Amino acid sequence: MANILIIGCGSIGTQLAHNLAAKGHDVTGLKRNPPKLDVGEVNYFTADISLAYQLEELPLDFEFIFFIVSPDGRNKESYQAIYEIGLTNLIDRFVKEGASPNWIFISSTSVYGQSEGEWVDEESIAQSDNITSQYIRQAEQQLMDLNPQNIVVRFSGIYGPGREYLLRMAKQQSVIQKDPPYYTNRIHQQDCIGVLIFLLEKSLAGVTLEQCYLASDDSPATMWDVMSWLTEHLSCKPPEAKVNDKEVVMNKRCNNQRLKTLGYHFQYPDFKAGYLELIK
């Protein structure tokens, strides 16, 4: 069993913490506002990672660290606070004391700048024009350079209970680009947790892992196909075709073969499996 720190305990981080604790691991969650009453075997450390002094009492005996943070806003300052300032504060805290835990850094497929429906994988160029994505990519590289055993996991669009934006969108008869096709990628939040546990267990078993894994389901799909299927199953009006938008970004198809070759099996291999459950 391992001593594990989870930085950022939102929905996924909290579920991951309880899953790992149930498996017998010692789990600490770092959070600015920990729950006052938390059922289970998870300990909490209160801190804002962008403030170095709040990390001075953080224990250093962790074997693994999961970095699963969410910015306060979708702006440069919010991303800089956690992916540059916060991450550097954490690394400095461990490095100065000679501690070297293995990091599993949760990233995003937004680091890819491809926008013409190309297939991307872990070897594809990750160079986005978006400043917030650039901060994520910079953080990825910082951890990969720190230790070759550190792992980056790039999640595509996360959905599941509480993340039902497309269901709301489908009920409003949205105007969607149809031609040329606009590809989207997603992963169910239960598969996010599944992937992270899977990679941890592989590492604990001594399996040599790659430094980067792209985590997205088996079936990239066009937004038109997704919304058409959703409206049909919700008994709503179908979407209207949008005039070609030449300014689209993040139009790509994610290849998850590296993760599947390692042995991971998706609980929700495509959007239909996941959304049908949500609709029901």
C-alpha positions in Angstrom: 0.0 0.0 0.0 1.2 3.5 -0.7 1.1 6.9 1.0 -0.7 9.2 -1.4 -1.3 12.9 -1.7 -4.2 14.2 -3.9 -3.9 17.9 -4.6 -7.2 19.3 -5.6 -10.2 17.4 -4.2 -13.1 18.3 -6.5 -15.5 15.7 -7.7 -12.9 13.5 -9.3 -10.2 14.0 -6.7 -12.6 13.2 -3.9 -14.0 10.1 -5.5 -10.4 9.0 -6.3 -9.4 9.6 -2.7 -12.2 7.4 -1.3 -11.6 4.7 -3.9 -7.9 4.5 -3.0 -8.6 4.6 0.8 -11.0 1.7 0.4 -8.2 -0.2 -1.3 -6.0 0.3 1.8 -3.9 3.2 0.8 -3.0 6.1 3.1 -4.6 9.1 1.4 -4.3 12.8 2.2 -6.3 15.4 0.3 -5.0 18.9 -0.1 -7.8 21.4 -0.4 -8.4 25.1 0.4 -11.7 24.3 2.1 -11.8 20.7 3.2 -15.1 19.2 4.2 -15.8 19.6 8.0 -17.4 16.2 8.1 -16.0 13.6 5.8 -17.0 9.9 5.9 -14.2 7.5 5.2 -10.5 7.1 5.7 -9.3 10.3 3.9 -7.1 12.9 5.8 -7.1 16.5 4.7 -4.5 19.2 4.7 -5.7 22.8 4.3 -3.7 25.0 2.0 -3.8 27.3 -1.0 -1.0 26.1 -3.2 -0.4 29.5 -4.7 0.7 30.7 -1.2 4.1 29.0 -0.4 3.9 29.7 3.4 0.7 27.6 3.6 2.7 24.6 2.5 5.4 24.8 5.2 3.8 22.2 7.3 2.8 19.8 4.5 4.2 16.3 5.2 6.9 15.1 2.8 6.6 11.3 3.1 4.3 10.7 0.2 5.2 8.1 -2.4 2.7 9.4 -5.0 1.1 12.7 -5.7 -1.9 13.3 -7.9 -2.3 16.8 -9.1 -6.0 17.3 -10.0 -6.6 21.0 -9.7 -9.3 23.3 -11.2 -8.7 27.0 -11.8 -11.1 29.5 -10.2 -11.8 31.0 -13.6 -11.0 30.6 -17.3 -8.5 33.4 -17.4 -4.7 33.8 -17.5 -4.4 34.8 -13.8 -6.4 31.7 -12.5 -4.3 29.3 -14.6 -1.0 30.9 -13.7 -1.9 30.8 -10.0 -2.1 27.0 -10.0 -0.2 25.7 -13.0 2.8 28.0 -12.6 3.0 29.5 -9.1 1.2 26.7 -7.2 3.0 23.9 -8.9 6.4 25.5 -8.4 5.6 26.1 -4.7 4.8 22.4 -4.3 7.9 21.2 -6.2 10.1 23.6 -4.2 8.7 22.2 -0.9 9.7 18.7 -1.8 12.9 19.3 -3.6 14.4 21.5 -0.9 13.9 18.7 1.6 15.3 16.0 -0.7 11.9 14.3 -1.1 11.1 12.8 -4.5 7.6 11.3 -4.8 6.2 10.2 -8.1 3.7 12.6 -9.6 0.6 11.8 -11.7 -0.4 15.1 -13.3 -3.9 15.5 -14.7 -3.7 17.5 -17.9 -6.1 18.2 -20.8 -6.3 17.6 -24.5 -6.7 21.3 -24.8 -2.8 21.4 -25.0 -3.2 20.3 -28.6 -3.6 23.1 -31.1 -4.8 20.9 -34.0 -8.1 22.2 -35.5 -8.8 20.4 -38.8 -10.0 17.1 -37.6 -6.6 15.5 -37.3 -5.9 12.4 -35.2 -3.7 13.2 -32.2 -1.8 10.9 -29.8 0.9 11.3 -27.2 3.5 11.9 -29.9 1.6 14.7 -31.6 2.8 18.3 -31.3 1.1 19.9 -28.3 1.2 23.6 -29.0 -1.9 25.5 -28.4 -2.4 29.3 -29.1 -4.6 29.5 -26.0 -2.7 31.1 -23.1 -4.5 28.9 -20.5 -3.6 25.8 -22.3 0.0 27.0 -22.6 0.2 27.2 -18.8 -1.0 23.5 -18.6 1.6 22.5 -21.1 4.3 24.3 -19.3 3.3 22.5 -16.1 3.4 19.2 -17.9 6.9 19.8 -19.1 8.1 21.0 -15.7 7.1 17.7 -14.0 8.3 15.6 -16.9 11.7 17.3 -16.7 11.8 16.9 -12.9 11.6 13.1 -12.9 11.3 10.6 -15.8 8.9 8.5 -13.7 6.4 11.3 -13.4 3.3 10.8 -15.6 1.1 13.2 -17.4 -2.5 12.1 -18.2 -4.4 14.2 -20.8 -8.2 14.0 -20.3 -10.5 15.0 -23.1 -14.0 16.5 -22.3 -15.2 15.1 -19.0 -18.9 14.2 -18.6 -21.1 12.3 -16.2 -23.4 13.1 -13.3 -23.2 16.8 -12.5 -21.4 17.4 -15.9 -24.5 17.5 -18.1 -23.9 20.5 -20.3 -24.6 18.7 -23.6 -27.9 17.4 -22.2 -29.0 21.0 -21.5 -27.7 22.1 -24.8 -29.7 19.4 -26.6 -33.0 20.6 -25.1 -32.5 24.0 -26.6 -32.4 23.1 -30.3 -28.9 24.4 -30.8 -27.3 25.5 -34.0 -24.5 23.0 -34.7 -21.8 22.9 -37.4 -22.5 20.0 -39.7 -20.2 20.4 -42.7 -17.2 20.3 -42.5 -17.4 17.9 -39.5 -16.5 19.3 -36.1 -15.0 16.5 -34.0 -15.3 16.2 -30.3 -13.8 13.9 -27.7 -14.9 12.9 -24.2 -14.3 10.7 -21.3 -16.8 9.7 -18.6 -15.7 10.8 -15.1 -15.8 7.2 -13.8 -13.3 6.3 -16.5 -11.1 9.3 -15.3 -11.0 7.7 -11.9 -10.5 4.2 -13.4 -7.6 5.4 -15.5 -5.8 7.0 -12.6 -6.2 4.0 -10.3 -5.1 1.7 -13.2 -1.9 3.7 -13.8 -1.1 3.8 -10.1 -1.5 0.1 -9.7 0.7 -0.5 -12.8 3.4 1.7 -11.3 3.2 -0.1 -7.9 3.5 -3.4 -9.7 6.8 -2.3 -11.2 5.5 -1.9 -14.8 7.6 0.6 -16.8 5.2 3.4 -17.9 5.4 6.1 -20.5 5.5 9.7 -19.4 2.3 10.7 -21.1 -1.1 9.0 -21.7 -4.0 10.4 -23.6 -7.3 9.4 -21.9 -10.3 9.7 -24.1 -13.0 7.1 -25.0 -12.8 4.9 -28.1 -15.0 7.0 -30.4 -14.4 10.6 -31.3 -17.7 11.9 -32.8 -18.8 15.0 -34.5 -20.8 17.4 -32.5 -23.6 17.1 -35.1 -23.8 13.3 -34.5 -23.7 13.7 -30.8 -26.4 16.3 -30.6 -28.6 14.5 -33.2 -28.4 11.3 -31.1 -29.1 13.2 -27.9 -32.1 15.1 -29.2 -33.6 11.8 -30.6 -33.3 10.1 -27.3 -34.6 13.1 -25.4 -37.5 13.5 -27.8 -36.4 17.1 -28.5 -36.2 19.0 -31.7 -33.1 18.1 -33.8 -30.3 20.6 -34.1 -30.1 23.1 -36.9 -27.2 23.1 -39.3 -24.8 26.0 -38.7 -23.1 27.9 -41.5 -19.4 26.9 -41.8 -17.4 28.4 -38.9 -13.9 29.0 -40.0 -12.8 30.0 -36.5 -13.3 26.7 -34.8 -10.7 25.5 -32.4 -9.8 22.1 -30.8 -11.3 20.2 -33.8 -9.4 17.0 -33.5 -9.7 13.2 -32.9 -8.0 11.6 -29.9 -6.3 8.3 -30.2 -6.3 6.3 -26.9 -4.3 3.3 -28.2 -1.3 3.7 -25.8 -3.6 3.4 -22.8 -5.5 0.4 -24.2 -2.4 -1.4 -25.2 -1.3 -1.1 -21.6 -4.5 -2.9 -20.7 -7.1 -0.4 -19.7 -10.7 -1.2 -20.6 -13.1 1.7 -20.7 -16.3 1.4 -18.7 -17.9 3.8 -21.2 -16.3 3.2 -24.6 -18.4 5.8 -26.4 -20.7 8.7 -25.7 -23.9 6.6 -26.3 -23.0 4.3 -23.4 -22.4 7.1 -21.0 -25.3 9.4 -22.1 -27.9 6.7 -22.3 -27.2 6.0 -18.6 -27.6 9.7 -17.8 -30.8 10.0 -19.8 -32.3 7.0 -18.0 
